[in-house]
Amino acid sequence: MDYHKIDKKIQVYVTGLFEQLNTDSLVYHTLKHTEIVVKRVQEIAGHYNLSERETLIIYTAAWFHDTGYLFTEPKNHEEFSCDVMKKFMEEETEDQELIDEICACIMATKLPCHPKNLLEQIICDADSYHLGTKDFKKTNKLYFEELKKKDPSIDLLKFKNDSIELLKQHQFHTSYCKDLLNKRKKSNLKKLQKKVKKLKGVEEPAGTTAFSDVQKQITGLTRKGIQTMLRLTSANHLKLSEMADHKANILISVNSIIISVILSVLVRKLQEETYLVIPTIIFLVVSVSTIVVSILATRPKISGGNFTMDEVKAKKTNLLFFGNFHKATYEQYDEAMKELMLDPDYLYGTLIKDIYFLGVVLGRKYKLIRLAYNIFMIGIIISVLAFGIASFFSGSSTSGTIINGSGSPF
């Protein structure tokens, strides 16, 4: 058999099939893909000392392995590819063993791949060669477009998750491809996993399962809504904190003025008007108490101000709150923030944690401010009543006393 002559015939025949029968539904499994697989077969085979017969087997298998896509559904295309190959080869040779070996190589590409010899390993690795190259992103996108033409309802997130599982389970069989492509394949897997995390948006907190079920239903529009919700909630909490501080400042200012007036005006008359001593003391105690509680409501609390990278990797520190990093160096904070930004789970978890602790601080502030207002309100009432009662009894006691012309009582 003239191997070189049949090589040319095979190329012309398969190229003609794709040119005549190829449809718009084939975006990835095109003639171009077949030609790339043939080149990969030649590349890998060149690394091994194959005979002309063995080279013809894998060369023919590479040209015919996807011709079944032109005639049938993807699920059974390998069987149909064998039929197309047999029809052609039976007119070129009577070597049935050769034809069977070519068919075995074609069937070896059926997922999951279980090649039984070196030739089957080579064709399997050539067909999946792109998994370990920088072209993976491009080829995966083309494959998704092809699937979408057949099934418009296919979900992008599900497709990417399936691609992740494929990369995890896939293995190159020849030592040549293992050494050359495994490192890049791992890199492609990590990039795809990060992209899936971004598509999912908020990751589930540790130890929960219900949130994970909801997360699977998150769409792009929902993710934008989640981001808007987190941003608005954080802004509203900051506004409420400003309002709380403003209310506390009002109480501090008002009571400071009251104390100043009491000390500068009223205290001077206490020696003459002794009946005002008790009401004045009550008034001072109320004002001082209100100021103390208001100051407690606005007094800042600062934590240690440092963190470790182990805490960052364990997602235990909130890098968005200055109290957790003000003592760290810029280099430490820069490295930690990059770690945070590359991990959507950590990022969204930190935003949620930040909002939660803002709410805790707000709860404490408003509780103290409410207490300060109650002290001020009740104290004002008691003080006014005390002044009224003191004035009433003081007036009653002096009305029954007779004063002589010299000002001395009888």
C-alpha positions in Angstrom: 0.0 0.0 0.0 1.3 3.4 -0.9 0.9 5.3 2.4 1.8 8.7 1.1 -0.7 8.4 -1.8 -3.6 7.4 0.5 -2.7 10.3 2.9 -3.6 12.8 0.2 -6.8 11.0 -0.7 -8.0 11.0 2.9 -7.3 14.7 3.3 -9.2 15.5 0.1 -12.1 13.2 0.9 -12.7 14.5 4.5 -12.2 18.2 3.4 -14.8 17.6 0.7 -17.3 16.2 3.2 -17.0 19.2 5.5 -17.3 21.7 2.6 -20.4 20.0 1.3 -22.2 19.0 4.5 -21.0 21.4 7.2 -23.9 23.5 8.6 -24.1 26.7 10.7 -24.9 24.5 13.8 -21.2 23.3 13.9 -19.2 26.1 15.4 -16.5 24.1 17.1 -16.4 20.7 15.4 -15.5 22.2 12.0 -12.9 21.3 9.4 -10.5 23.7 11.2 -10.8 21.7 14.4 -10.1 18.5 12.5 -7.0 20.0 10.8 -5.7 21.1 14.2 -6.2 17.6 15.6 -4.3 16.2 12.6 -1.4 18.6 13.3 -1.4 17.6 17.0 -1.3 14.0 16.1 1.7 14.6 13.8 3.4 16.6 16.6 2.9 13.9 19.3 3.7 11.0 16.9 6.9 12.7 16.0 8.0 12.2 19.6 7.7 8.5 19.3 9.3 6.1 16.8 6.2 4.9 14.9 6.1 2.8 11.8 4.5 4.0 8.6 1.5 1.8 9.2 1.0 3.1 12.8 1.4 6.7 11.5 -1.3 6.0 8.9 -3.7 4.6 11.5 -3.6 7.6 13.8 -3.5 10.0 10.8 -6.6 8.5 9.3 -8.4 8.4 12.7 -7.6 12.1 13.2 -9.1 13.0 9.9 -12.3 10.9 10.3 -12.8 11.2 14.1 -15.4 14.0 13.9 -17.0 13.3 10.5 -20.0 11.8 12.4 -21.1 15.3 13.4 -22.0 15.9 9.8 -24.6 13.1 9.8 -25.9 12.5 13.3 -26.3 13.8 16.9 -23.1 14.4 19.0 -23.9 11.6 21.3 -23.3 8.8 18.7 -21.0 10.6 16.4 -18.0 8.3 17.0 -19.8 5.3 15.7 -21.0 7.2 12.6 -17.4 8.5 12.1 -16.2 4.8 12.0 -18.9 4.0 9.4 -17.8 6.9 7.2 -14.1 5.9 7.6 -14.9 2.2 6.8 -16.8 3.1 3.6 -13.8 5.1 2.4 -11.0 2.8 3.5 -12.7 -0.4 2.2 -12.4 1.0 -1.3 -8.7 1.7 -0.7 -7.5 -1.4 1.0 -8.4 -5.0 1.9 -6.5 -4.8 5.2 -9.5 -5.3 7.5 -7.2 -5.4 10.6 -5.9 -1.9 9.6 -9.5 -0.6 9.3 -10.4 -2.1 12.7 -7.4 -0.4 14.4 -8.3 2.9 12.9 -11.9 2.5 14.2 -10.6 1.6 17.6 -8.6 4.8 17.7 -11.7 6.8 16.7 -13.8 5.1 19.4 -11.1 5.8 22.0 -11.9 9.5 21.7 -15.4 8.9 23.1 -15.7 10.4 26.6 -14.6 9.2 29.1 -11.5 8.2 27.2 -9.9 4.8 28.0 -7.1 4.2 25.5 -5.7 0.7 25.4 -2.4 1.4 23.5 0.0 4.1 22.5 -1.9 4.9 19.2 -5.2 5.4 21.0 -3.4 7.5 23.6 -2.0 9.8 20.9 -5.4 10.4 19.3 -7.0 11.0 22.6 -4.4 13.5 23.7 -4.5 15.2 20.3 -8.2 15.6 20.5 -8.0 17.2 24.0 -4.7 19.0 23.4 -6.4 22.4 23.7 -7.3 21.8 27.4 -3.6 22.5 28.2 -3.0 25.5 26.0 -3.8 29.2 26.1 -6.5 28.6 23.4 -8.7 26.8 25.9 -10.8 29.9 26.6 -11.4 30.4 22.9 -12.2 26.8 22.1 -14.5 26.5 25.1 -16.4 29.5 24.0 -16.8 28.1 20.5 -18.1 24.8 22.0 -20.6 26.7 24.1 -21.9 28.5 21.0 -22.2 25.2 19.2 -24.2 23.7 22.1 -26.4 26.8 22.3 -27.3 26.5 18.6 -28.6 23.0 19.3 -30.2 24.0 22.7 -30.9 27.7 23.2 -31.9 27.1 26.8 -28.5 25.9 27.9 -27.2 27.7 31.0 -23.7 29.3 30.9 -23.1 28.7 34.5 -23.9 25.0 34.2 -21.8 24.8 31.1 -18.8 26.3 32.9 -19.3 23.9 35.9 -19.4 21.0 33.5 -16.1 22.3 31.9 -14.6 22.4 35.4 -15.5 18.8 36.0 -14.1 17.9 32.6 -10.8 19.5 33.5 -10.7 17.9 36.9 -11.4 14.4 35.6 -9.4 14.7 32.3 -5.8 13.3 32.1 -3.3 13.2 29.3 -2.1 9.7 28.5 1.2 10.2 26.7 4.3 11.3 28.6 4.9 13.9 26.0 1.6 15.7 26.7 1.8 15.2 30.4 5.1 17.0 30.6 4.1 19.7 28.1 0.4 20.5 28.9 -0.5 19.6 32.5 0.8 22.8 34.0 -1.2 25.0 31.7 -4.3 22.8 32.2 -4.1 23.4 35.9 -3.9 27.1 35.2 -6.9 27.0 32.9 -8.8 25.2 35.6 -8.0 27.9 38.2 -9.0 30.7 35.9 -12.3 28.9 35.0 -13.1 28.4 38.7 -12.5 32.1 39.5 -14.8 33.0 36.6 -17.5 30.7 37.9 -17.2 32.3 41.3 -17.7 35.7 39.7 -20.8 34.4 37.8 -22.2 33.1 41.1 -21.6 36.3 42.9 -22.0 35.9 46.7 -20.6 32.6 47.9 -22.3 30.6 50.6 -21.0 31.1 54.2 -19.2 28.2 55.8 -21.5 25.6 57.3 -24.6 26.5 55.4 -26.4 24.7 52.6 -29.6 26.7 52.0 -27.7 29.7 50.8 -25.9 27.5 48.2 -29.2 26.4 46.7 -30.3 30.0 46.3 -26.9 31.0 44.9 -27.3 28.6 42.0 -30.3 30.6 40.8 -28.5 34.0 40.9 -28.5 35.7 37.5 -26.4 38.7 36.4 -29.3 41.1 37.1 -29.7 39.6 40.6 -26.0 40.0 41.3 -26.3 43.7 40.5 -29.3 44.0 42.8 -27.2 42.3 45.6 -24.3 44.8 45.0 -26.8 47.7 45.1 -28.4 46.4 48.3 -25.1 46.0 50.1 -24.0 49.5 49.0 -27.2 51.2 50.0 -27.4 49.3 53.3 -23.9 50.4 54.2 -24.6 54.0 53.2 -27.8 54.0 55.3 -26.0 52.7 58.3 -23.4 55.5 58.0 -26.2 58.1 57.7 -27.9 56.7 60.8 -24.5 56.8 62.7 -24.1 60.5 61.7 -27.7 61.2 63.0 -26.9 59.4 66.3 -23.7 61.5 66.7 -25.7 64.7 65.9 -28.4 63.9 68.5 -25.7 63.2 71.1 -24.0 66.5 70.3 -27.2 68.4 70.8 -27.7 66.9 74.2 -24.1 67.6 75.2 -24.3 71.2 74.0 -27.7 72.0 75.7 -26.6 70.5 79.0 -23.2 72.2 78.9 -25.0 75.5 78.5 -27.4 74.6 81.4 -24.4 73.7 83.7 -22.6 77.0 82.7 -25.7 79.0 83.6 -26.2 77.2 86.9 -22.6 77.6 88.0 -22.3 81.3 86.9 -25.7 82.7 88.0 -27.6 80.4 90.3 -24.8 79.2 92.6 -24.1 82.8 93.8 -27.7 83.1 95.2 -27.7 79.8 97.0 -26.3 81.4 100.2 -29.3 83.8 100.2 -31.8 81.5 98.7 -31.0 78.3 100.5 -34.3 76.6 99.5 -32.9 76.4 95.9 -30.0 74.1 96.9 -31.7 70.8 96.5 -33.4 71.7 93.1 -30.1 73.0 91.8 -28.2 69.8 92.8 -30.9 67.8 91.1 -30.6 69.9 87.9 -26.8 69.6 87.9 -26.9 65.8 88.4 -29.4 65.4 85.6 -27.3 67.5 83.2 -24.0 65.8 84.1 -25.6 62.4 83.7 -27.1 63.3 80.3 -23.7 64.5 79.1 -21.9 61.4 80.4 -24.3 59.0 78.6 -24.1 61.0 75.4 -20.4 60.9 75.4 -20.4 57.2 76.0 -22.7 56.9 72.9 -20.2 58.8 70.7 -16.9 57.6 72.2 -15.0 55.6 69.5 -13.7 52.1 70.2 -10.6 51.0 68.3 -9.4 47.5 68.0 -5.8 46.2 67.9 -5.1 47.6 64.4 -3.1 44.7 63.1 -3.7 41.3 61.3 -1.7 38.4 60.0 -1.8 36.8 56.5 -3.0 33.5 58.1 -6.1 35.4 59.3 -6.6 36.8 55.8 -6.3 33.3 54.2 -8.7 32.0 56.8 -11.1 34.9 56.1 -11.2 35.9 59.7 -10.4 39.7 59.5 -12.4 42.6 58.1 -10.0 44.6 55.9 -12.7 47.2 55.2 -12.6 48.5 58.8 -9.7 50.8 59.6 -9.5 49.6 63.2 -8.3 46.2 62.0 -5.3 47.5 59.9 -4.2 51.0 61.0 -1.0 49.6 62.6 -0.2 47.4 59.6 2.4 48.4 56.9 1.2 49.5 53.5 2.8 46.4 51.9 0.9 44.1 54.3 -2.4 45.8 53.6 -1.8 45.9 49.8 -1.1 42.1 49.7 -4.1 41.4 51.9 -6.5 43.5 49.8 -5.3 41.8 46.6 -6.1 38.5 48.3 -9.5 39.8 49.3 -10.3 41.2 45.8 -9.4 37.9 44.1 -11.8 35.9 46.3 -15.5 36.8 45.7 -16.5 34.7 48.7 -14.1 36.6 51.0 -15.1 40.0 49.4 -18.9 39.6 49.8 -18.4 38.0 53.2 -16.4 41.0 54.4 -19.1 43.4 53.1 -21.8 41.5 54.9 -19.7 41.4 58.1 -19.0 45.1 57.8 -22.7 45.9 57.6 -23.5 43.6 60.5 -21.0 45.2 62.8 -22.1 48.7 61.7 -25.6 47.6 62.8 -24.2 46.3 66.2 -22.5 49.7 66.8 -25.7 51.6 65.8 -27.7 49.5 68.2 -25.4 50.4 71.1 -25.4 54.1 70.1 -29.2 54.5 69.8 -29.7 52.6 73.1 -27.4 55.0 74.9 -28.9 58.1 73.2 -32.4 56.9 74.1 -31.2 56.5 77.7 -29.7 60.1 77.6 -32.9 61.6 76.3 -34.9 59.8 78.9 -32.6 61.0 81.7 -32.8 64.6 80.3 -36.6 64.5 79.9 -37.4 63.0 83.3 -34.7 65.0 85.0 -36.0 68.3 83.6 -39.5 67.4 84.8 -38.2 66.5 88.3 -36.0 69.6 88.5 -38.8 72.0 87.5 -41.1 70.3 90.0 -38.4 70.6 92.7 -37.9 74.3 92.0 -41.7 74.8 92.1 -42.1 72.9 95.4 -39.1 74.7 97.0 -40.4 78.1 96.0 -43.9 77.3 97.2 -42.8 76.1 100.7 -40.3 79.0 101.0 -43.1 81.5 100.2 -45.4 79.9 102.8 -42.8 80.0 105.6 -41.9 83.7 105.1 -45.5 84.9 104.8 -46.3 84.2 108.5 -43.2 86.1 109.8 -43.6 89.8 111.0 -40.6 91.9 110.2 -40.0 95.2 112.1 -38.7 98.4 110.7 -35.1 97.4 111.3 -35.6 94.2 109.3 -35.4 91.9 112.3 -38.2 89.5 113.1 -40.0 89.8 116.5 
